[in-house]
Amino acid sequence: MPSNYVIFSDSTCDLTREERIKFGIWPEVCELLVTYDDEPIDISDAGEFYRHLKDGDYKPGLLKTAAPRFDNITRILDDIIKNTSE
């Protein structure tokens, strides 16, 4: 029986894909937008990202975050609708 809701998260949820599946959370996440000196940076490997923070690779004031992009959210919501509709 399908549920009336689907839980999904952004990339800051700190759960692996396997854990999201195990707990009934949508497997795909909305990627949080992170920029350094106005250039997007990859944060898919949290350990690597935090290593750069700890090592001082990112200078103060140049690292910024923003909400996930609207087109990414709507793409995931469209996928949820297509895969959960009766």
PyMOL CGO cylinders between C-alpha atoms (Angstrom):
from pymol import cmd
from pymol.cgo import CYLINDER

trace = [
    CYLINDER, 0.00, 0.00, 0.00, 1.59, 3.33, -1.01, 0.3, 1, 1, 1, 1, 1, 1,
    CYLINDER, 1.59, 3.33, -1.01, 2.07, 5.98, 1.65, 0.3, 1, 1, 1, 1, 1, 1,
    CYLINDER, 2.07, 5.98, 1.65, 0.67, 9.49, 1.44, 0.3, 1, 1, 1, 1, 1, 1,
    CYLINDER, 0.67, 9.49, 1.44, 4.09, 11.11, 1.76, 0.3, 1, 1, 1, 1, 1, 1,
    CYLINDER, 4.09, 11.11, 1.76, 7.72, 10.79, 0.69, 0.3, 1, 1, 1, 1, 1, 1,
    CYLINDER, 7.72, 10.79, 0.69, 10.65, 12.10, 2.70, 0.3, 1, 1, 1, 1, 1, 1,
    CYLINDER, 10.65, 12.10, 2.70, 13.65, 13.48, 0.83, 0.3, 1, 1, 1, 1, 1, 1,
    CYLINDER, 13.65, 13.48, 0.83, 16.58, 15.62, 1.91, 0.3, 1, 1, 1, 1, 1, 1,
    CYLINDER, 16.58, 15.62, 1.91, 19.40, 17.80, 0.73, 0.3, 1, 1, 1, 1, 1, 1,
    CYLINDER, 19.40, 17.80, 0.73, 23.03, 16.73, 0.70, 0.3, 1, 1, 1, 1, 1, 1,
    CYLINDER, 23.03, 16.73, 0.70, 23.59, 17.79, 4.31, 0.3, 1, 1, 1, 1, 1, 1,
    CYLINDER, 23.59, 17.79, 4.31, 21.56, 14.89, 5.73, 0.3, 1, 1, 1, 1, 1, 1,
    CYLINDER, 21.56, 14.89, 5.73, 24.76, 12.88, 6.52, 0.3, 1, 1, 1, 1, 1, 1,
    CYLINDER, 24.76, 12.88, 6.52, 23.10, 9.60, 5.55, 0.3, 1, 1, 1, 1, 1, 1,
    CYLINDER, 23.10, 9.60, 5.55, 24.48, 7.31, 2.88, 0.3, 1, 1, 1, 1, 1, 1,
    CYLINDER, 24.48, 7.31, 2.88, 22.26, 6.22, -0.01, 0.3, 1, 1, 1, 1, 1, 1,
    CYLINDER, 22.26, 6.22, -0.01, 21.99, 2.78, 1.62, 0.3, 1, 1, 1, 1, 1, 1,
    CYLINDER, 21.99, 2.78, 1.62, 20.92, 4.32, 4.94, 0.3, 1, 1, 1, 1, 1, 1,
    CYLINDER, 20.92, 4.32, 4.94, 18.33, 6.51, 3.21, 0.3, 1, 1, 1, 1, 1, 1,
    CYLINDER, 18.33, 6.51, 3.21, 16.86, 3.44, 1.50, 0.3, 1, 1, 1, 1, 1, 1,
    CYLINDER, 16.86, 3.44, 1.50, 16.92, 1.46, 4.77, 0.3, 1, 1, 1, 1, 1, 1,
    CYLINDER, 16.92, 1.46, 4.77, 14.99, 4.19, 6.62, 0.3, 1, 1, 1, 1, 1, 1,
    CYLINDER, 14.99, 4.19, 6.62, 12.49, 4.83, 3.83, 0.3, 1, 1, 1, 1, 1, 1,
    CYLINDER, 12.49, 4.83, 3.83, 13.95, 8.17, 2.73, 0.3, 1, 1, 1, 1, 1, 1,
    CYLINDER, 13.95, 8.17, 2.73, 14.07, 8.91, -1.01, 0.3, 1, 1, 1, 1, 1, 1,
    CYLINDER, 14.07, 8.91, -1.01, 17.51, 7.71, -2.20, 0.3, 1, 1, 1, 1, 1, 1,
    CYLINDER, 17.51, 7.71, -2.20, 18.42, 10.81, -4.21, 0.3, 1, 1, 1, 1, 1, 1,
    CYLINDER, 18.42, 10.81, -4.21, 19.26, 14.07, -2.44, 0.3, 1, 1, 1, 1, 1, 1,
    CYLINDER, 19.26, 14.07, -2.44, 19.14, 17.69, -3.56, 0.3, 1, 1, 1, 1, 1, 1,
    CYLINDER, 19.14, 17.69, -3.56, 22.69, 18.93, -3.76, 0.3, 1, 1, 1, 1, 1, 1,
    CYLINDER, 22.69, 18.93, -3.76, 23.40, 21.96, -1.60, 0.3, 1, 1, 1, 1, 1, 1,
    CYLINDER, 23.40, 21.96, -1.60, 25.13, 24.64, -3.62, 0.3, 1, 1, 1, 1, 1, 1,
    CYLINDER, 25.13, 24.64, -3.62, 28.54, 25.53, -2.20, 0.3, 1, 1, 1, 1, 1, 1,
    CYLINDER, 28.54, 25.53, -2.20, 30.84, 28.03, -3.88, 0.3, 1, 1, 1, 1, 1, 1,
    CYLINDER, 30.84, 28.03, -3.88, 34.36, 29.18, -3.20, 0.3, 1, 1, 1, 1, 1, 1,
    CYLINDER, 34.36, 29.18, -3.20, 35.29, 32.55, -4.68, 0.3, 1, 1, 1, 1, 1, 1,
    CYLINDER, 35.29, 32.55, -4.68, 32.01, 32.35, -6.64, 0.3, 1, 1, 1, 1, 1, 1,
    CYLINDER, 32.01, 32.35, -6.64, 32.97, 29.01, -8.28, 0.3, 1, 1, 1, 1, 1, 1,
    CYLINDER, 32.97, 29.01, -8.28, 30.92, 25.87, -7.48, 0.3, 1, 1, 1, 1, 1, 1,
    CYLINDER, 30.92, 25.87, -7.48, 32.78, 23.20, -5.51, 0.3, 1, 1, 1, 1, 1, 1,
    CYLINDER, 32.78, 23.20, -5.51, 32.01, 19.50, -5.13, 0.3, 1, 1, 1, 1, 1, 1,
    CYLINDER, 32.01, 19.50, -5.13, 30.89, 18.51, -1.64, 0.3, 1, 1, 1, 1, 1, 1,
    CYLINDER, 30.89, 18.51, -1.64, 29.86, 14.94, -2.44, 0.3, 1, 1, 1, 1, 1, 1,
    CYLINDER, 29.86, 14.94, -2.44, 32.75, 13.62, -0.32, 0.3, 1, 1, 1, 1, 1, 1,
    CYLINDER, 32.75, 13.62, -0.32, 32.12, 15.20, 3.09, 0.3, 1, 1, 1, 1, 1, 1,
    CYLINDER, 32.12, 15.20, 3.09, 35.41, 13.94, 4.52, 0.3, 1, 1, 1, 1, 1, 1,
    CYLINDER, 35.41, 13.94, 4.52, 37.39, 15.58, 1.73, 0.3, 1, 1, 1, 1, 1, 1,
    CYLINDER, 37.39, 15.58, 1.73, 35.41, 18.81, 2.06, 0.3, 1, 1, 1, 1, 1, 1,
    CYLINDER, 35.41, 18.81, 2.06, 36.02, 19.01, 5.83, 0.3, 1, 1, 1, 1, 1, 1,
    CYLINDER, 36.02, 19.01, 5.83, 39.70, 18.17, 5.34, 0.3, 1, 1, 1, 1, 1, 1,
    CYLINDER, 39.70, 18.17, 5.34, 39.99, 21.26, 3.12, 0.3, 1, 1, 1, 1, 1, 1,
    CYLINDER, 39.99, 21.26, 3.12, 38.25, 23.31, 5.81, 0.3, 1, 1, 1, 1, 1, 1,
    CYLINDER, 38.25, 23.31, 5.81, 40.56, 22.01, 8.54, 0.3, 1, 1, 1, 1, 1, 1,
    CYLINDER, 40.56, 22.01, 8.54, 43.68, 22.54, 6.44, 0.3, 1, 1, 1, 1, 1, 1,
    CYLINDER, 43.68, 22.54, 6.44, 42.72, 26.17, 5.75, 0.3, 1, 1, 1, 1, 1, 1,
    CYLINDER, 42.72, 26.17, 5.75, 42.40, 25.66, 1.99, 0.3, 1, 1, 1, 1, 1, 1,
    CYLINDER, 42.40, 25.66, 1.99, 39.30, 27.85, 1.96, 0.3, 1, 1, 1, 1, 1, 1,
    CYLINDER, 39.30, 27.85, 1.96, 40.04, 31.46, 2.88, 0.3, 1, 1, 1, 1, 1, 1,
    CYLINDER, 40.04, 31.46, 2.88, 37.53, 33.32, 5.13, 0.3, 1, 1, 1, 1, 1, 1,
    CYLINDER, 37.53, 33.32, 5.13, 34.70, 35.10, 3.36, 0.3, 1, 1, 1, 1, 1, 1,
    CYLINDER, 34.70, 35.10, 3.36, 35.07, 33.24, 0.06, 0.3, 1, 1, 1, 1, 1, 1,
    CYLINDER, 35.07, 33.24, 0.06, 33.14, 30.06, 0.95, 0.3, 1, 1, 1, 1, 1, 1,
    CYLINDER, 33.14, 30.06, 0.95, 29.38, 30.42, 0.60, 0.3, 1, 1, 1, 1, 1, 1,
    CYLINDER, 29.38, 30.42, 0.60, 26.37, 28.11, 0.72, 0.3, 1, 1, 1, 1, 1, 1,
    CYLINDER, 26.37, 28.11, 0.72, 22.94, 28.43, -0.77, 0.3, 1, 1, 1, 1, 1, 1,
    CYLINDER, 22.94, 28.43, -0.77, 19.77, 26.40, -0.89, 0.3, 1, 1, 1, 1, 1, 1,
    CYLINDER, 19.77, 26.40, -0.89, 19.56, 23.61, -3.45, 0.3, 1, 1, 1, 1, 1, 1,
    CYLINDER, 19.56, 23.61, -3.45, 18.78, 24.85, -6.95, 0.3, 1, 1, 1, 1, 1, 1,
    CYLINDER, 18.78, 24.85, -6.95, 15.07, 24.99, -7.79, 0.3, 1, 1, 1, 1, 1, 1,
    CYLINDER, 15.07, 24.99, -7.79, 15.53, 22.94, -10.98, 0.3, 1, 1, 1, 1, 1, 1,
    CYLINDER, 15.53, 22.94, -10.98, 17.22, 20.19, -8.97, 0.3, 1, 1, 1, 1, 1, 1,
    CYLINDER, 17.22, 20.19, -8.97, 14.36, 20.11, -6.46, 0.3, 1, 1, 1, 1, 1, 1,
    CYLINDER, 14.36, 20.11, -6.46, 11.68, 20.00, -9.16, 0.3, 1, 1, 1, 1, 1, 1,
    CYLINDER, 11.68, 20.00, -9.16, 13.55, 17.25, -11.05, 0.3, 1, 1, 1, 1, 1, 1,
    CYLINDER, 13.55, 17.25, -11.05, 13.60, 15.10, -7.91, 0.3, 1, 1, 1, 1, 1, 1,
    CYLINDER, 13.60, 15.10, -7.91, 9.94, 15.86, -7.13, 0.3, 1, 1, 1, 1, 1, 1,
    CYLINDER, 9.94, 15.86, -7.13, 8.98, 14.93, -10.72, 0.3, 1, 1, 1, 1, 1, 1,
    CYLINDER, 8.98, 14.93, -10.72, 10.88, 11.64, -10.28, 0.3, 1, 1, 1, 1, 1, 1,
    CYLINDER, 10.88, 11.64, -10.28, 9.09, 10.97, -6.98, 0.3, 1, 1, 1, 1, 1, 1,
    CYLINDER, 9.09, 10.97, -6.98, 5.70, 11.59, -8.59, 0.3, 1, 1, 1, 1, 1, 1,
    CYLINDER, 5.70, 11.59, -8.59, 6.48, 9.35, -11.58, 0.3, 1, 1, 1, 1, 1, 1,
    CYLINDER, 6.48, 9.35, -11.58, 7.72, 6.52, -9.36, 0.3, 1, 1, 1, 1, 1, 1,
    CYLINDER, 7.72, 6.52, -9.36, 5.13, 6.62, -6.58, 0.3, 1, 1, 1, 1, 1, 1,
    CYLINDER, 5.13, 6.62, -6.58, 1.86, 7.41, -8.39, 0.3, 1, 1, 1, 1, 1, 1,
    CYLINDER, 1.86, 7.41, -8.39, -0.69, 4.65, -8.58, 0.3, 1, 1, 1, 1, 1, 1,
]
cmd.load_cgo(trace, "trace")
